[in-house]
Amino acid sequence: MLKVEKRMETPTYLKVVIPIVSVLVAILFSSLILLITGENALAALNTIFAGSLINWQEVLVNAVSLMIIGIGIAIAFKMVIWNIGAAGQMMMGMIFAAGVALFAHVWIPPALLLPAMFIAAIIGGGLWALISGGAKAVWNVNEVITSLLLNYVALYILQFLVNGPWKGVKSMGFPQTDPFPEAARIPTIFPTGRLHYGLLIAIIVVIVFYFLLNKSRWGYEIRVIGEGRNVARYGGMSLAKNIFIAMFASGALAGLAGAIQVSALEGRLSPHMNTDIGYTAIIVVWLSRLHPLVIGIVSVFMGALLYAETSLPAAGIPTEIAKLMQGLILFFVIAGDFFSRYKVKMVKE
């Protein structure tokens, strides 16, 4: 007879082994599905992993946004506040940054234009997250529903702007703004390729929030609230205040990622930018067990899967395979979480 018991403490080795096994099982299932559908599983895996090594700059470009957004999501998740609205918060960061680049560059010195865009994006993403965060703190409204629905509101605002008042004179009729001035563009690190200095910002964010979440009083309060709100109340911690701060910080980082993407990769505001990366960042956070430094590492792995979405069709393999692998990884990571919290024993009746 099988008996399930809750673990008093999860062994350290399980925290490492379970995510790795979850990824391997997801890859195995993806390969089986490929074989069943008549696709070449080895060719697909080779395209994903070997191709990612060859095109490592593109992988790191994807990892930049995943790192920054992942840290923001982890802040909320540590408090058991489920911010699913990173995609919308990222879009608001893009909008605020684009507004500064397009309309404020005439009176902001060129050297200060990028910092001004980042500050605006941080404010825009943070305030957008505070809509659901405030509703949660004041009225205990389900933040999963509100943050998710706000993603669509942000998308419609973006589409309205690029199809209406912000549509560029030089856009050739396409729904996009005019190009940003050169001072509003993040330069690339190498003469060839798209890898930009936003990577350094992402690394700084990972390191800074590692210390904030693990070495500061604020990080301690977040962990205590996440582990037990009654204990936090007994300890005199303000739940409402910390929910406001955590949600603002979570949305602010998503907004910062949006500013980096729009200024480094696009150079203009467009509705076709990849904001789905906000959902992929949730997989990164779960795989990383909310650990900031591990988020940096896992972001590179997931960045390879995102790159595969564009490289697989060139090899004659459906791009949906990469999306399938992302979904299976999330599924098995969540399923594997059961074994980190509980142990299964065989007992005699």
C-alpha positions in Angstrom: 0.0 0.0 0.0 1.3 3.4 -0.9 1.3 6.1 1.8 1.9 9.8 1.1 3.5 11.9 3.9 4.3 15.6 3.9 8.0 16.4 4.2 9.0 18.5 7.2 11.9 19.8 5.0 12.9 19.2 1.4 16.4 17.7 1.1 18.8 19.9 -0.8 19.6 17.3 -3.4 15.9 17.0 -4.3 15.7 20.8 -5.0 18.4 20.2 -7.7 17.4 16.8 -9.0 13.7 17.3 -9.4 13.9 20.3 -11.9 16.6 18.5 -13.9 14.6 15.3 -14.1 11.5 17.3 -15.0 13.3 18.9 -18.0 14.6 15.5 -19.1 11.2 13.9 -18.9 9.7 16.8 -20.8 12.3 16.4 -23.6 11.6 12.6 -23.6 7.9 13.2 -24.0 8.4 15.8 -26.7 10.6 13.3 -28.6 8.0 10.6 -28.3 5.3 13.0 -29.7 7.6 13.8 -32.6 8.2 10.1 -33.4 4.4 9.4 -33.2 3.7 12.3 -35.6 6.4 11.1 -38.0 8.8 13.9 -37.4 12.6 13.4 -36.9 13.1 13.8 -33.1 16.9 13.8 -33.3 16.9 16.5 -36.0 14.6 18.6 -33.9 16.8 18.3 -30.8 19.9 18.9 -32.8 18.4 22.1 -34.3 17.4 23.3 -30.8 20.6 22.7 -28.9 23.3 22.7 -31.5 21.7 25.6 -33.3 21.5 27.5 -30.0 25.2 27.0 -29.4 26.0 28.4 -32.8 23.7 31.3 -32.5 24.5 32.0 -28.8 24.0 35.8 -29.2 20.3 35.3 -30.1 19.9 33.0 -27.1 21.3 35.6 -24.8 19.1 38.3 -26.3 16.1 36.2 -25.3 17.6 35.5 -21.9 17.9 39.3 -21.1 14.1 39.7 -20.9 13.6 36.4 -19.2 16.1 37.2 -16.4 14.6 40.6 -15.6 11.0 39.6 -15.8 11.7 36.3 -14.0 13.2 38.2 -11.0 10.1 40.4 -10.9 7.8 37.4 -10.9 9.8 35.6 -8.3 9.4 38.6 -5.9 5.6 38.3 -6.1 5.6 34.5 -6.0 7.7 34.4 -2.9 4.8 36.2 -1.2 2.4 33.7 -2.8 1.0 36.6 -4.9 0.4 35.2 -8.3 1.3 37.9 -10.8 0.4 36.5 -14.2 0.4 39.9 -15.8 4.1 40.3 -16.7 3.2 40.5 -20.4 0.9 43.4 -19.9 3.3 45.2 -17.5 6.1 44.7 -20.1 3.8 46.3 -22.8 3.2 49.3 -20.5 6.9 49.6 -20.0 7.3 49.7 -23.8 4.6 52.3 -24.2 6.0 54.6 -21.5 9.5 54.2 -22.8 8.4 54.9 -26.4 6.5 58.0 -25.2 9.7 59.4 -23.8 11.7 58.5 -26.8 9.2 60.0 -29.3 8.1 63.1 -27.6 10.6 64.1 -24.8 13.8 63.7 -26.7 13.6 67.4 -27.9 14.2 68.7 -24.3 16.0 65.8 -22.6 19.8 65.7 -23.2 20.9 62.7 -25.3 23.0 61.3 -22.5 19.9 61.2 -20.2 17.4 59.9 -22.7 17.9 56.2 -22.1 17.8 56.6 -18.3 14.6 58.6 -18.6 13.1 55.9 -20.8 14.0 53.3 -18.2 12.6 55.3 -15.3 9.3 55.9 -17.3 9.1 52.2 -18.1 9.7 51.2 -14.5 6.9 53.6 -13.3 4.5 52.4 -16.1 5.0 48.7 -15.4 4.9 49.2 -11.7 1.7 51.2 -11.7 0.0 48.7 -14.1 0.9 45.9 -11.6 -0.5 48.0 -8.8 -4.0 47.8 -10.3 -4.2 44.1 -9.5 -1.9 44.4 -6.5 -4.0 47.2 -4.9 -7.2 45.2 -5.5 -5.6 42.3 -3.8 -4.3 44.3 -0.8 -7.5 46.3 -0.2 -10.4 44.0 -1.3 -8.6 40.6 -1.5 -9.6 40.4 -5.2 -8.0 37.3 -7.0 -4.8 38.7 -8.5 -4.6 35.8 -11.0 -7.7 36.9 -12.8 -7.1 40.7 -12.7 -3.4 40.5 -13.7 -4.2 38.1 -16.6 -7.1 40.2 -17.9 -5.0 43.4 -17.7 -2.6 41.8 -20.2 -5.3 42.2 -22.9 -6.1 45.7 -21.8 -2.5 46.7 -22.2 -2.4 45.0 -25.7 -5.4 47.0 -26.8 -3.9 50.2 -25.6 -0.7 49.5 -27.5 -2.6 48.6 -30.7 -4.7 51.8 -30.4 -1.6 53.9 -30.1 0.3 52.4 -33.1 -2.8 52.4 -35.2 -3.9 55.9 -34.1 -2.2 58.9 -32.5 1.3 57.4 -32.5 1.3 55.9 -35.9 4.5 57.0 -37.6 4.6 59.3 -40.6 7.5 57.1 -41.9 5.8 53.8 -41.0 4.8 53.1 -44.7 1.2 52.4 -43.5 2.3 49.8 -41.0 0.9 50.0 -37.4 4.1 51.2 -35.8 5.7 54.4 -34.6 8.4 56.3 -36.3 12.0 55.1 -35.4 13.4 56.3 -32.1 16.3 58.8 -32.2 19.8 57.2 -32.0 20.2 58.4 -28.4 17.2 56.2 -27.4 18.8 53.0 -28.7 20.8 50.6 -26.6 24.0 49.8 -28.5 25.1 46.3 -29.4 28.1 44.7 -27.6 29.7 43.3 -30.8 29.9 44.8 -34.3 27.9 41.9 -35.7 24.8 40.3 -34.0 22.0 41.7 -31.9 23.5 41.1 -28.4 23.2 44.4 -26.6 24.3 46.0 -23.3 20.9 45.2 -21.8 22.6 41.9 -20.8 24.7 43.8 -18.3 21.5 45.4 -16.9 20.0 42.0 -16.5 23.0 40.6 -14.7 23.0 43.6 -12.3 19.3 43.1 -11.6 19.9 39.4 -10.8 22.7 40.1 -8.4 21.1 43.1 -6.7 17.8 41.3 -6.1 19.6 38.2 -4.9 21.0 40.3 -2.0 17.7 42.2 -1.5 15.7 39.0 -1.3 18.1 37.0 0.8 20.1 39.6 2.9 17.7 42.5 3.6 14.8 43.0 6.0 12.4 43.5 3.1 13.4 40.1 1.7 12.9 38.5 5.1 9.4 40.0 5.4 8.5 38.7 1.9 9.7 35.2 2.8 7.8 35.2 6.1 4.6 36.4 4.5 4.9 33.7 1.8 5.4 31.0 4.4 2.5 32.1 6.7 0.5 35.2 6.7 -0.8 34.7 10.3 2.8 34.5 11.5 3.6 37.7 9.6 0.6 39.5 11.2 1.7 38.3 14.6 5.2 39.6 13.9 3.8 43.0 13.2 4.4 43.0 9.4 2.0 44.9 7.2 0.6 42.6 4.6 -1.0 45.4 2.5 2.1 47.4 2.4 4.3 44.5 1.4 1.8 43.4 -1.3 1.9 47.0 -2.8 5.7 47.0 -2.7 6.1 43.5 -4.1 3.6 44.0 -6.9 5.1 47.4 -7.9 8.6 45.9 -7.9 7.4 42.9 -10.0 5.7 45.1 -12.6 8.5 47.6 -12.6 11.0 45.0 -13.6 8.7 43.7 -16.4 8.4 47.4 -17.5 12.2 47.7 -17.5 12.4 44.6 -19.7 9.9 46.1 -22.1 12.0 49.3 -22.3 15.1 47.3 -23.0 13.4 45.3 -25.7 11.8 48.2 -27.5 15.0 50.3 -27.4 17.6 47.6 -28.2 15.8 45.3 -30.6 13.0 47.3 -32.4 13.9 51.0 -32.1 10.2 51.7 -32.4 6.9 50.7 -30.9 5.1 47.9 -32.7 2.3 45.4 -31.8 4.4 42.5 -33.2 7.0 42.5 -30.5 7.4 39.3 -28.5 5.6 40.0 -25.2 4.7 36.3 -24.8 8.1 36.1 -23.1 6.3 37.3 -20.0 4.5 34.0 -19.9 7.7 32.0 -20.6 9.3 33.8 -17.6 6.8 32.0 -15.4 8.4 28.6 -16.5 11.8 30.0 -15.7 10.8 31.0 -12.2 9.3 27.6 -11.4 12.3 25.8 -12.8 14.5 28.0 -10.7 12.6 27.4 -7.5 12.4 31.2 -7.1 16.1 31.5 -6.6 17.5 34.7 -8.3 20.9 33.3 -9.3 19.3 30.1 -10.7 16.9 32.3 -12.7 19.8 33.8 -14.5 21.1 30.3 -15.5 17.7 28.9 -16.5 16.9 32.0 -18.5 19.7 31.0 -20.9 18.2 27.5 -21.3 14.7 28.9 -22.0 16.2 31.5 -24.3 17.5 28.6 -26.4 13.9 27.2 -26.7 12.6 30.6 -27.7 15.2 30.8 -30.4 14.2 27.4 -31.5 10.7 28.7 -32.4 12.3 30.6 -35.2 15.0 28.1 -36.2 12.9 24.9 -36.4 10.8 25.9 -39.5 14.1 26.3 -41.4 14.8 22.6 -40.7 11.4 21.6 -41.8 10.1 21.0 -38.3 7.0 22.7 -36.9 7.7 25.6 -34.6 5.0 24.4 -32.3 7.5 21.7 -31.1 9.4 24.4 -29.1 6.2 25.7 -27.6 5.2 22.1 -26.8 8.5 21.6 -24.9 8.0 24.8 -22.9 4.5 23.6 -21.9 5.7 20.1 -21.0 8.6 21.5 -18.9 6.1 23.6 -16.9 3.8 20.7 -16.5 6.5 18.3 -15.2 8.1 20.9 -13.0 4.7 21.5 -11.3 4.1 17.8 -11.1 7.7 17.3 -9.7 7.0 19.8 -7.0 4.7 17.2 -5.5 7.7 15.0 -4.7 9.6 17.9 -3.2 6.8 18.5 -0.8 5.7 14.9 -0.1 7.3 11.5 0.1 5.7 8.3 -1.0 6.2 5.1 1.0 5.3 1.5 0.6 3.8 0.3 3.8 2.2 -3.1 4.7 -1.5 -3.1 5.7 
